[in-house]
């Protein structure tokens, strides 16, 4: 049973459905037995807020704010 975990900023319901379908299609291409057992392809979304993701000492929210200020 493949289990794919995705850690990212929140996705919309539509984005999650599209991503899950794309992942399932790729896995079925690579592992043909999964074509008959798509229910065994699991995708878990771990949604992380901007405040909970950091690059260096800055949260993504702070980094975005800094980069936008530098563009001006």
N, C-alpha and C positions, 0 to 999 in steps of 0.2 A: 504494500500500500504506500504510494508516494504521499508524503506530507510536505507541502511547500509553505514556508512561513515568510511573510512579507512584513517588514517593519518600515513604516513610512508615515508621513503626514496623513491625516484622514482623507479617505476616498469617498466619493458619493456612492450610493447604492448602484447606480448605473455603471460607474467605473469599476467597482468590485466585480460585477457580473461579467463585464467585458474582459477584465483581466483573468478571471477564473476560467472563462471559456477559452481564451488564448493559451493559457497554461495547459489546460486539459487537451487541447488540440495538439500542442507540441508533444506532450507526453504520449498521446495515443500514436503519434507518428513514430516516435522513438521506440515505444514498447507496444507493438500491435495487440497483445492480449488485453490491454486496457480498453481497446475499442469496444469490447463486449462487457466491460466492467467499469464504466466511467464513475460509478458511485464510489469506487475505491480511491479516487483522486481527491485528496483533501487539500484545501488552501485555507490557511489561517492568516488573518490580517491582525497585526498588532499596530494599532494607530497611536501615534505619539504626537503630542501637541508641540508647537513651536517652542514653548518654554521648557520642554523636557528633552530637547535635542541640542547638543552643544558641539561647536567646532572651536577648539582651543578654549579660551576663557569665556566665550560669548555663546548665549543661546541663539538659536536660529532667528528668533524674533529680534534680538539685539543686532545680530549680524546683518539681517535684511535692512533694518533701520539705518545702520552705519553705511551700508553700501548705497542706499538710496540718497543719503545726505552727500556722499562723495560724488555722485552723479551730477548733482546740481552745481 
